[in-house]
């Protein structure tokens, strides 16, 4: 992790740790503008609420545990709020679209990141399933990732029983045969509301008619994106004679949904999930995302307007408060390093932010030479967060994985479709994990009439009499859950029993995770060139420089996580 220099980690607000919901009234237009407001350190809740009201806002909900409120307001609110000494600032949250009972169906904009699915282009053959090695699971022979981290050896004695892992993602398909046995429906929550369109009228999540009350709120066991289900499966798919096995196959899966169907992740749901995790005995959370709309949050970049600078400062402050709250209550925080293939410790150009239109006409613009000391990506660069880079089957850092000496804490398998002998695409070099049935049908991956797999990047297991489906994905999003799974094993092995099952301080978990990782030195030479022969006949090359030499270093941090060593086997 890279330490933040914001001075925003300590909060003394003099308010109780409750989440208070308030009526927002009737919307007066098709789009209601909302903001997330952070109360200034040292201000009383009463003063902050008064400041919100004076700025023209109405509090919709308040997370007083970390001094944050969601506010409905008209244009001009942000400028007034940013000028108040009782408030840190205001960050545009999202536009909540009006829904109508007449809406016929959801037209979902399924968006997994380009890196995670780019290998799907072109033709190919379905992978053959090798015989499992020392496991009863039918598809374990396709799980090179579990071999790389010695998960099987660790699972002989430790499987994470009594450990709760929160999946802060796009949701979890709680009905999937390789998820259901470990899925905790009672504790699972959905902190998001579907967004039909953005402020420019572009489709985001689509209409909300399939919910009975057209409320735009999905259930707590739904994943219409697939990302969260894949993550959950990697962490804790059970040993049940079906499909695959996860790193911690007896850990409890708790869906803490913070991501939209479309793949956006906004500030308020993440804050609510972190405080919920801290209050409900969650031991580990996985965060394979960054907070939209800014890839990097800068507090003083000259290309940003004063309003945008205040918004980014609010995101940094509020998110760090949420992270601190959870970690202080026993939650180990694990996050993906990012798929930008950049060194986070060096100046960068961000041309992707803001990536969501919260107001008409808003679009991304170029910000050159971002200062790595004043621009941070949240939650990955938050204090107390374990940042994870990705490896391929050969243990090389994956071509897409971001890196940086002092930024990366550990590495873990995330897949690399071009980590092959000749640099051509290989589906099986990615990570195989659970795939929601309805999503697979909608994406054309399986034939709903026959159950037959129609694409080479998906796999079915029907050996138990009921078919379950799996897909190959790659990304640091896939690496992070391997580290989260090992963290769960550490809690299970060394934790003490409490009312929620097992517990162990995040500081101890992190120490064991990093110390037990397998050392991996920088490549020689340190300037490593990736050569990818793409399906369209072209060749792509890129060179990344690993700093630090022996572990720790910029590619692997303290090394590649090792489950066997982590539990002392």
Backbone torsions as a table, in degrees:
resi	resn	phi	psi	omega
1	UNK	NA	151.2	175.9
2	UNK	-106.0	124.2	-174.6
3	UNK	-66.1	135.3	177.3
4	UNK	-75.8	148.7	-179.7
5	UNK	-114.2	30.5	-173.2
6	UNK	-90.4	-17.9	-176.1
7	UNK	65.2	26.3	-173.5
8	UNK	-111.5	18.3	-174.1
9	UNK	-88.3	-27.6	-178.3
10	UNK	-92.8	129.9	-177.8
11	UNK	-128.7	126.5	175.7
12	UNK	-128.9	89.2	-170.6
13	UNK	-103.1	-15.8	178.8
14	UNK	65.7	32.7	178.8
15	UNK	-127.9	159.1	-177.7
16	UNK	-80.7	157.7	-177.4
17	UNK	-84.7	70.4	-179.8
18	UNK	-127.3	155.3	174.1
19	UNK	-106.5	113.2	-174.9
20	UNK	-108.4	125.5	177.5
21	UNK	-99.9	138.5	178.0
22	UNK	-130.3	152.3	179.4
23	UNK	-69.3	135.8	179.7
24	UNK	-94.7	-1.8	-179.0
25	UNK	78.6	-175.9	-179.6
26	UNK	-88.0	135.0	177.8
27	UNK	-67.0	140.7	-179.2
28	UNK	-98.4	-0.9	178.0
29	UNK	-149.2	176.0	-178.9
30	UNK	-68.9	-21.3	-178.8
31	UNK	-126.0	125.0	176.4
32	UNK	-104.7	123.8	-179.0
33	UNK	-82.5	130.9	178.6
34	UNK	-124.6	151.1	179.2
35	UNK	-131.4	151.5	167.3
36	UNK	-103.5	125.0	-176.3
37	UNK	-115.2	132.0	175.6
38	UNK	-102.0	128.4	177.4
39	UNK	-73.4	142.6	-179.5
40	UNK	-68.8	144.1	178.0
41	UNK	-60.6	130.6	-179.7
42	UNK	92.9	-15.0	177.9
43	UNK	-79.7	145.9	175.2
44	UNK	-77.8	156.2	178.1
45	UNK	-60.3	-37.1	-179.6
46	UNK	-63.6	-42.1	179.1
47	UNK	-65.7	-40.4	-179.8
48	UNK	-66.2	-41.8	178.1
49	UNK	-63.3	-39.3	178.5
50	UNK	-64.6	-37.5	179.1
51	UNK	-66.2	-38.9	176.5
52	UNK	-60.8	-46.5	-179.5
53	UNK	-63.8	-41.9	-179.8
54	UNK	-64.7	-29.1	179.2
55	UNK	-81.9	-3.2	177.2
56	UNK	96.9	17.0	-178.0
57	UNK	-105.9	159.4	175.5
58	UNK	-124.5	123.8	-177.2
59	UNK	-70.9	122.9	178.0
60	UNK	-90.5	-42.5	175.5
61	UNK	-150.7	155.0	-178.6
62	UNK	-134.0	126.4	173.1
63	UNK	-103.0	84.3	-172.3
64	UNK	-72.5	-14.3	177.6
65	UNK	-61.7	-31.0	-178.7
66	UNK	-123.4	9.8	175.5
67	UNK	68.1	50.6	-178.0
68	UNK	-136.5	143.9	177.1
69	UNK	-136.9	148.3	170.4
70	UNK	-96.5	131.0	-171.2
71	UNK	-127.2	134.9	171.0
72	UNK	-96.5	133.0	-175.5
73	UNK	-159.3	168.1	175.5
74	UNK	-93.5	177.3	176.5
75	UNK	-58.8	145.4	-179.8
76	UNK	98.5	-14.0	-178.8
77	UNK	-64.0	-44.7	-174.5
78	UNK	-59.7	-43.7	-178.9
79	UNK	-61.3	-42.7	179.7
80	UNK	-69.3	-40.3	-179.7
81	UNK	-65.6	-40.6	-178.6
82	UNK	-66.7	-22.0	-179.8
83	UNK	-86.6	-8.1	-176.6
84	UNK	-84.6	134.8	178.3
85	UNK	-73.6	-14.0	-179.7
86	UNK	-87.2	-6.3	-177.3
87	UNK	-127.7	143.0	173.6
88	UNK	-69.5	-42.6	-179.2
89	UNK	161.9	-174.7	-178.2
90	UNK	-128.2	134.5	175.9
91	UNK	-115.3	128.6	176.7
92	UNK	-61.0	127.6	-175.5
93	UNK	-88.2	-65.5	-178.0
94	UNK	-173.8	167.3	172.4
95	UNK	-103.0	122.9	-178.2
96	UNK	-95.0	114.8	-175.2
97	UNK	-81.9	148.2	175.1
98	UNK	-71.0	145.3	179.1
99	UNK	-115.5	157.1	178.8
100	UNK	-133.0	142.0	179.4
101	UNK	-60.6	-21.8	-176.0
102	UNK	-76.8	-12.6	-179.5
103	UNK	-58.4	129.4	-167.9
104	UNK	-85.5	-35.5	-174.8
105	UNK	-162.0	165.7	174.6
106	UNK	-91.1	127.6	174.8
107	UNK	-106.7	82.4	-173.4
108	UNK	-69.2	140.1	173.1
109	UNK	-97.8	84.4	-175.9
110	UNK	-71.6	114.8	-176.7
111	UNK	-130.0	95.5	164.9
112	UNK	-91.6	150.6	-173.7
113	UNK	-59.6	152.9	-176.5
114	UNK	-56.2	-41.7	-178.9
115	UNK	-59.7	-41.3	-173.7
116	UNK	-69.7	-24.6	-175.8
117	UNK	-123.1	0.9	-173.7
118	UNK	-63.7	-24.2	179.7
119	UNK	-70.1	-7.5	-176.6
120	UNK	-77.7	-16.5	-176.8
121	UNK	-64.9	152.6	179.0
122	UNK	80.6	-171.9	-178.0
123	UNK	-101.2	167.3	177.8
124	UNK	-179.8	171.4	179.0
125	UNK	-106.1	149.1	177.0
126	UNK	-64.1	138.7	-178.3
127	UNK	-68.1	144.6	174.3
128	UNK	-81.1	146.3	-176.8
129	UNK	-93.8	112.5	175.7
130	UNK	-66.0	160.9	177.2
131	UNK	-67.5	137.8	179.8
132	UNK	-59.5	146.8	178.4
133	UNK	-107.2	100.8	175.3
134	UNK	69.5	24.2	178.7
135	UNK	-140.1	150.7	-179.9
136	UNK	-86.5	-5.5	-175.4
137	UNK	-77.9	131.2	-172.6
138	UNK	-58.8	-32.5	-175.2
139	UNK	-106.7	11.5	-176.5
140	UNK	-64.5	-21.2	176.7
141	UNK	-65.6	-15.6	177.2
142	UNK	-93.4	0.0	-175.1
143	UNK	-99.4	69.2	175.8
144	UNK	-59.9	-26.5	-178.2
145	UNK	-63.3	-39.2	-179.4
146	UNK	-70.2	-32.2	175.1
147	UNK	-67.6	-40.0	-177.2
148	UNK	-60.5	-33.2	-178.0
149	UNK	-104.3	10.2	177.9
150	UNK	57.4	40.2	-178.9
151	UNK	-68.0	-40.3	-178.2
152	UNK	-59.8	-41.4	179.3
153	UNK	-65.4	-39.9	179.3
154	UNK	-66.1	-36.9	-175.2
155	UNK	-72.0	-8.0	175.9
156	UNK	-64.5	-27.3	-178.7
157	UNK	-127.7	-21.8	-177.2
158	UNK	-136.1	124.6	-177.6
159	UNK	-127.8	7.8	176.1
160	UNK	85.1	18.2	-179.5
161	UNK	-61.6	133.5	179.8
162	UNK	85.3	3.0	-179.3
163	UNK	-103.6	133.7	-180.0
164	UNK	-103.8	124.5	179.3
165	UNK	-114.5	122.6	179.4
166	UNK	-89.9	128.3	179.8
167	UNK	-100.3	94.2	178.0
168	UNK	-85.7	95.2	-170.0
169	UNK	-158.8	-152.6	-176.9
170	UNK	-84.2	6.7	-176.4
171	UNK	116.7	173.2	177.8
172	UNK	-136.5	131.7	175.0
173	UNK	-77.1	95.7	-176.9
174	UNK	-69.5	-11.3	-179.6
175	UNK	-93.8	-7.0	-178.9
176	UNK	-61.3	133.5	-177.1
177	UNK	-56.6	-25.2	179.9
178	UNK	-102.0	15.3	174.4
179	UNK	-122.5	-43.1	-169.9
180	UNK	-50.7	-43.0	-176.9
181	UNK	-61.1	-26.6	-177.7
182	UNK	-108.2	3.4	-174.1
183	UNK	-82.0	125.7	179.4
184	UNK	-97.3	92.1	-177.8
185	UNK	-69.3	-31.8	-176.8
186	UNK	-66.5	-40.8	-179.1
187	UNK	-85.4	-20.9	-174.8
188	UNK	-66.6	145.6	-178.5
189	UNK	-141.3	152.0	171.0
190	UNK	-112.2	115.3	-177.9
191	UNK	-97.8	7.9	-176.1
192	UNK	-109.6	162.4	169.5
193	UNK	-126.5	130.9	-178.6
194	UNK	-60.5	142.5	179.2
195	UNK	-111.6	107.5	-177.9
196	UNK	-59.5	-52.6	-178.2
197	UNK	-140.8	161.9	175.7
198	UNK	-91.2	-174.3	-175.5
199	UNK	-67.6	-17.9	176.7
200	UNK	-92.3	1.5	179.8
201	UNK	86.8	2.4	179.3
202	UNK	-77.2	141.6	180.0
203	UNK	-63.6	133.2	175.0
204	UNK	-109.9	-81.2	178.0
205	UNK	-98.7	-14.8	179.9
206	UNK	89.7	176.5	-179.3
207	UNK	-59.2	161.8	-171.5
208	UNK	-114.4	25.1	-168.9
209	UNK	-70.4	-18.8	-175.5
210	UNK	-78.4	-9.4	169.3
211	UNK	-79.5	134.8	-175.2
212	UNK	-54.1	-36.8	-177.4
213	UNK	-101.9	11.4	-179.7
214	UNK	51.1	38.7	-175.5
215	UNK	-89.7	-4.9	-177.5
216	UNK	68.8	19.3	179.5
217	UNK	-116.2	117.6	177.9
218	UNK	-78.7	165.0	176.8
219	UNK	-70.7	173.8	-177.7
220	UNK	-86.9	7.3	178.9
221	UNK	-127.7	30.4	-174.0
222	UNK	-118.7	140.3	173.4
223	UNK	-142.6	103.2	-178.8
224	UNK	-97.9	13.4	175.9
225	UNK	-113.2	-40.3	179.1
226	UNK	100.2	-22.2	-177.1
227	UNK	-62.2	-49.6	-177.5
228	UNK	-66.1	-37.3	178.7
229	UNK	-65.1	-40.5	177.6
230	UNK	-60.8	-45.2	179.2
231	UNK	-61.6	-48.1	-178.7
232	UNK	-61.1	-40.6	-179.2
233	UNK	-64.3	-42.3	178.3
234	UNK	-61.2	-38.9	-178.3
235	UNK	-72.7	-46.3	-166.3
236	UNK	-147.9	34.0	168.2
237	UNK	-62.0	133.4	-173.0
238	UNK	-78.2	164.7	168.9
239	UNK	-88.3	96.7	-173.7
240	UNK	-138.5	17.2	180.0
241	UNK	76.3	13.5	-178.8
242	UNK	-125.6	127.6	168.6
243	UNK	59.4	-111.5	-172.3
244	UNK	-120.0	-178.1	172.3
245	UNK	-127.7	148.2	176.6
246	UNK	-90.5	175.9	-179.7
247	UNK	-64.7	-41.4	-179.8
248	UNK	-121.4	79.8	-166.7
249	UNK	-71.3	-1.1	174.9
250	UNK	-120.2	9.7	176.5
251	UNK	-74.8	154.3	177.7
252	UNK	-84.8	132.8	177.6
253	UNK	-94.8	119.2	178.4
254	UNK	-116.0	114.5	179.3
255	UNK	-76.0	114.8	174.0
256	UNK	-115.9	76.9	-170.4
257	UNK	-69.2	124.2	178.6
258	UNK	-127.0	-6.4	-175.9
259	UNK	-106.1	146.5	176.7
260	UNK	-73.6	162.0	174.0
261	UNK	-55.7	-34.1	-176.1
262	UNK	-79.5	-7.8	177.4
263	UNK	99.9	3.3	174.4
264	UNK	-81.0	149.0	178.1
265	UNK	-130.8	113.4	-176.5
266	UNK	-103.9	165.9	-170.3
267	UNK	-63.0	-52.4	-171.6
268	UNK	-59.3	-46.2	178.5
269	UNK	-59.2	-37.6	179.4
270	UNK	-65.8	-39.8	178.3
271	UNK	-64.0	-43.8	-179.7
272	UNK	-65.6	-38.3	179.7
273	UNK	-67.3	-40.5	-179.9
274	UNK	-65.3	-42.5	178.4
275	UNK	-68.4	-36.6	176.1
276	UNK	-62.5	-43.9	179.9
277	UNK	-59.9	-42.1	-179.5
278	UNK	-65.7	-29.5	-177.4
279	UNK	-89.3	-13.4	-170.0
280	UNK	-122.6	27.2	171.1
281	UNK	68.9	25.4	174.7
282	UNK	-74.7	131.4	-175.2
283	UNK	-90.4	-35.9	-177.6
284	UNK	-141.0	139.7	169.1
285	UNK	-123.1	144.6	175.4
286	UNK	-109.7	131.5	-179.2
287	UNK	-127.0	92.6	-179.1
288	UNK	-98.8	66.8	-177.6
289	UNK	-171.5	172.8	166.6
290	UNK	-123.5	158.8	-177.3
291	UNK	-75.9	117.2	175.8
292	UNK	-74.1	154.0	11.7
293	UNK	-98.1	4.2	-174.0
294	UNK	-108.5	120.8	172.6
295	UNK	-62.7	-47.4	174.2
296	UNK	-118.2	129.6	177.8
297	UNK	-96.3	117.2	-178.1
298	UNK	-114.0	136.8	-176.9
299	UNK	-91.4	-14.2	-175.5
300	UNK	-150.0	28.8	-179.5
301	UNK	-70.4	131.6	-175.3
302	UNK	-64.2	-20.9	179.7
303	UNK	-78.4	-14.7	-178.2
304	UNK	-90.4	143.7	174.9
305	UNK	-70.4	160.4	176.1
306	UNK	-55.4	-37.2	178.9
307	UNK	-64.9	-42.5	179.3
308	UNK	-68.8	-35.9	176.3
309	UNK	-62.2	-43.6	179.1
310	UNK	-66.1	-37.3	178.5
311	UNK	-61.7	-44.8	-178.6
312	UNK	-69.1	-36.2	175.4
313	UNK	-63.8	-36.7	178.2
314	UNK	-66.2	-42.0	178.6
315	UNK	-61.2	-45.2	-179.7
316	UNK	-62.1	-48.8	-177.0
317	UNK	-63.9	-50.5	-176.1
318	UNK	-65.5	-42.8	-178.2
319	UNK	-66.4	-39.3	178.6
320	UNK	-65.0	-36.8	176.2
321	UNK	-62.2	-42.0	178.2
322	UNK	-63.3	-43.3	178.8
323	UNK	-62.9	-44.7	179.6
324	UNK	-61.8	-42.0	-179.1
325	UNK	-60.3	-47.3	-178.3
326	UNK	-66.9	-45.6	-176.1
327	UNK	-65.2	-36.6	179.1
328	UNK	-66.3	-16.3	-179.7
329	UNK	-110.2	23.9	170.2
330	UNK	92.6	13.6	-179.0
331	UNK	-96.6	118.3	174.1
332	UNK	-79.6	130.7	-172.5
333	UNK	-106.5	119.8	-178.7
334	UNK	-125.0	135.7	-176.4
335	UNK	-142.8	153.7	178.1
336	UNK	-76.2	143.7	-177.1
337	UNK	-75.8	-22.2	-179.0
338	UNK	112.2	152.1	-175.8
339	UNK	-107.0	24.5	-176.2
340	UNK	-84.5	-7.6	-179.5
341	UNK	57.2	43.2	-178.7
342	UNK	-128.8	160.4	175.2
343	UNK	-89.9	111.5	-175.5
344	UNK	-68.4	-13.2	-179.2
345	UNK	-92.6	3.1	-179.5
346	UNK	-116.6	154.5	176.1
347	UNK	-56.5	141.1	-175.7
348	UNK	-134.5	166.9	171.9
349	UNK	-111.0	129.7	177.2
350	UNK	-113.0	112.3	178.5
351	UNK	-111.4	10.1	-174.5
352	UNK	-106.6	-6.1	-173.4
353	UNK	-112.6	147.6	-8.6
354	UNK	-73.8	143.1	-173.8
355	UNK	-98.5	3.9	179.1
356	UNK	-136.0	133.7	-178.4
357	UNK	-85.7	101.8	176.6
358	UNK	-86.7	-15.3	176.5
359	UNK	-142.9	153.5	-175.8
360	UNK	-55.2	135.0	177.3
361	UNK	86.7	-7.7	-178.4
362	UNK	-70.4	136.2	-178.7
363	UNK	-154.6	162.4	179.6
364	UNK	-66.6	152.3	175.4
365	UNK	-144.2	167.4	-173.9
366	UNK	-86.8	129.6	172.8
367	UNK	-121.7	109.9	-175.8
368	UNK	-86.4	152.4	170.8
369	UNK	50.0	56.6	177.0
370	UNK	-66.2	130.4	179.4
371	UNK	-75.8	116.8	-178.0
372	UNK	-64.3	-13.9	178.6
373	UNK	-88.7	-16.6	-179.0
374	UNK	-122.1	-2.3	177.9
375	UNK	-122.8	123.7	-176.0
376	UNK	-132.2	150.5	176.4
377	UNK	-101.4	127.4	-176.8
378	UNK	-112.1	140.6	9.2
379	UNK	-90.7	-3.8	-169.3
380	UNK	-57.6	-38.2	-177.9
381	UNK	-95.2	13.0	176.9
382	UNK	-71.7	151.4	176.1
383	UNK	-62.6	136.5	177.3
384	UNK	85.2	4.0	-178.9
385	UNK	-101.1	133.8	177.8
386	UNK	-88.1	113.0	-177.5
387	UNK	-91.6	131.0	-171.8
388	UNK	-120.7	124.4	173.0
389	UNK	-91.8	170.5	-173.9
390	UNK	-111.6	146.2	174.6
391	UNK	-122.0	158.6	172.8
392	UNK	-100.2	-176.0	-177.4
393	UNK	-58.1	-31.2	-178.4
394	UNK	-83.3	-0.8	-176.7
395	UNK	77.9	7.4	173.3
396	UNK	-72.6	151.7	173.0
397	UNK	-61.8	133.3	-177.7
398	UNK	-62.5	146.8	-173.1
399	UNK	-60.0	-29.1	-176.0
400	UNK	-91.9	-14.8	-169.7
401	UNK	-70.5	131.3	171.1
402	UNK	-71.6	164.7	-170.1
403	UNK	-157.6	-175.5	177.2
404	UNK	148.8	130.4	-179.3
405	UNK	-70.5	117.6	-174.6
406	UNK	97.4	-11.5	176.2
407	UNK	-98.4	-49.1	-178.5
408	UNK	-78.4	130.9	176.5
409	UNK	-93.1	-47.9	177.3
410	UNK	-146.5	166.6	174.6
411	UNK	-116.7	159.6	179.0
412	UNK	-158.6	160.7	-179.0
413	UNK	-60.9	124.9	176.2
414	UNK	-126.4	-6.7	-179.1
415	UNK	91.8	151.6	175.8
416	UNK	-159.3	100.8	-173.7
417	UNK	-61.5	-16.5	-177.7
418	UNK	-111.7	14.4	175.2
419	UNK	-85.5	65.9	-178.5
420	UNK	-126.3	169.9	-175.0
421	UNK	-59.7	-35.4	-176.7
422	UNK	-112.0	8.1	177.6
423	UNK	75.8	13.0	175.9
424	UNK	-93.8	167.4	-174.1
425	UNK	-71.0	137.2	177.2
426	UNK	-138.1	109.1	-178.7
427	UNK	-55.1	-38.6	-173.4
428	UNK	-73.9	-3.7	174.6
429	UNK	-82.8	0.6	176.7
430	UNK	-100.4	-173.5	-173.7
431	UNK	-102.0	126.3	179.4
432	UNK	-94.9	127.4	176.9
433	UNK	-157.6	176.4	-169.4
434	UNK	-58.7	145.4	-175.9
435	UNK	-130.1	117.9	179.8
436	UNK	-59.7	134.7	-175.9
437	UNK	-58.8	-49.7	-177.1
438	UNK	-61.9	-38.1	177.8
439	UNK	-66.7	-42.3	179.0
440	UNK	-59.7	-38.9	177.1
441	UNK	-65.9	-46.8	-177.0
442	UNK	-65.7	-28.5	178.7
443	UNK	-88.9	1.9	178.2
444	UNK	75.2	19.2	-178.0
445	UNK	-81.3	-26.8	178.2
446	UNK	-134.9	155.2	177.2
447	UNK	-87.9	115.1	-176.2
448	UNK	-65.4	-22.7	-178.9
449	UNK	-76.6	-37.4	-175.1
450	UNK	-112.1	-18.3	-175.2
451	UNK	79.6	5.7	-177.0
452	UNK	-75.4	137.6	176.0
453	UNK	-75.4	130.6	-174.4
454	UNK	-109.1	-3.7	-176.9
455	UNK	-128.5	154.6	-176.5
456	UNK	-79.9	-8.6	-178.5
457	UNK	-100.1	9.9	175.7
458	UNK	-124.0	154.4	-177.0
459	UNK	-138.5	142.6	176.0
460	UNK	-114.2	146.5	169.4
461	UNK	-124.9	113.1	-179.9
462	UNK	-115.5	15.8	-173.2
463	UNK	-66.9	-21.4	-178.6
464	UNK	-89.8	-2.9	-176.4
465	UNK	101.1	-21.2	174.6
466	UNK	-118.0	127.8	-177.5
467	UNK	-78.5	135.6	170.6
468	UNK	-123.4	151.7	-171.5
469	UNK	-123.1	150.8	-174.3
470	UNK	-140.6	150.9	177.5
471	UNK	-132.0	153.1	174.7
472	UNK	-90.1	127.7	172.9
473	UNK	-133.7	159.2	174.8
474	UNK	-133.4	152.7	178.6
475	UNK	150.6	162.3	172.3
476	UNK	-65.4	-18.5	172.5
477	UNK	-61.7	-28.5	178.9
478	UNK	-88.7	-23.2	178.6
479	UNK	-74.9	-45.5	-176.8
480	UNK	-54.0	-44.4	179.6
481	UNK	-64.5	-24.9	174.0
482	UNK	-64.9	-42.7	177.5
483	UNK	-67.8	-39.2	177.5
484	UNK	-62.9	-38.0	177.7
485	UNK	-64.2	-41.8	177.2
486	UNK	-65.7	-38.0	176.4
487	UNK	-60.0	-38.8	177.6
488	UNK	-64.1	-39.8	177.2
489	UNK	-63.3	-38.0	179.4
490	UNK	-64.0	-43.7	177.0
491	UNK	-61.7	-42.3	180.0
492	UNK	-64.5	-36.8	-176.4
493	UNK	-79.1	-42.9	-171.4
494	UNK	-111.6	-7.2	-175.9
495	UNK	-74.4	161.0	175.5
496	UNK	-98.0	156.7	-179.4
497	UNK	-77.9	138.6	172.1
498	UNK	-139.7	-171.5	-175.5
499	UNK	-63.7	-25.0	-178.8
500	UNK	-93.0	-6.3	179.9
501	UNK	131.7	-89.6	178.6
502	UNK	-127.0	156.3	177.5
503	UNK	-152.6	144.2	176.6
504	UNK	-154.9	139.2	-175.6
505	UNK	-62.0	139.4	178.7
506	UNK	-56.3	-32.8	178.9
507	UNK	-62.9	-42.2	178.6
508	UNK	-69.5	-40.1	179.0
509	UNK	-60.2	-46.8	-179.5
510	UNK	-62.6	-42.4	-179.4
511	UNK	-60.5	-45.0	-179.8
512	UNK	-68.4	-41.8	-179.2
513	UNK	-59.5	-46.4	-178.2
514	UNK	-72.7	-40.2	-178.0
515	UNK	-68.1	-32.8	-176.8
516	UNK	-87.1	-7.2	180.0
517	UNK	-64.8	146.7	179.4
518	UNK	-77.4	120.1	-179.3
519	UNK	-55.1	137.2	176.7
520	UNK	-140.7	112.1	-176.9
521	UNK	-76.8	163.1	173.4
522	UNK	-60.2	150.2	175.5
523	UNK	-65.7	160.1	176.3
524	UNK	-119.5	116.9	0.5
525	UNK	-71.5	164.3	-177.1
526	UNK	-68.6	-22.7	174.2
527	UNK	-82.8	99.9	-174.7
528	UNK	-99.5	126.9	-178.9
529	UNK	-103.6	125.3	176.3
530	UNK	-93.3	132.8	177.1
531	UNK	-122.1	118.6	-178.4
532	UNK	-121.1	121.6	175.9
533	UNK	-93.0	104.4	-171.6
534	UNK	-79.7	157.9	-178.6
535	UNK	-59.9	-24.6	-179.5
536	UNK	-82.1	4.8	176.6
537	UNK	93.9	-6.4	178.7
538	UNK	-91.9	165.8	179.0
539	UNK	-121.1	132.2	178.7
540	UNK	-112.9	134.4	177.4
541	UNK	-128.3	149.7	175.2
542	UNK	-155.4	149.5	-178.9
543	UNK	-122.5	128.0	177.7
544	UNK	-118.1	141.2	-178.8
545	UNK	-106.2	123.8	178.9
546	UNK	-93.0	122.2	178.1
547	UNK	-106.2	144.5	176.0
548	UNK	115.8	-18.2	177.7
549	UNK	68.1	-117.8	176.4
550	UNK	-69.0	166.0	-179.7
551	UNK	-62.5	139.6	-1.7
552	UNK	-79.5	153.3	178.2
553	UNK	-148.7	179.6	-172.7
554	UNK	-75.1	-21.0	179.0
555	UNK	-86.8	-42.0	-169.6
556	UNK	-119.8	-2.5	-175.3
557	UNK	59.2	-129.8	179.6
558	UNK	-78.0	-5.6	177.8
559	UNK	133.4	-175.8	178.4
560	UNK	-86.5	128.7	-176.1
561	UNK	-55.7	144.7	-178.5
562	UNK	-135.2	110.2	-175.2
563	UNK	-65.7	-41.3	-178.4
564	UNK	-61.6	-48.0	-179.8
565	UNK	-67.7	-33.3	-177.3
566	UNK	-64.0	-32.7	-179.7
567	UNK	-101.7	11.4	172.9
568	UNK	75.6	29.2	-178.7
569	UNK	-103.2	NA	NA
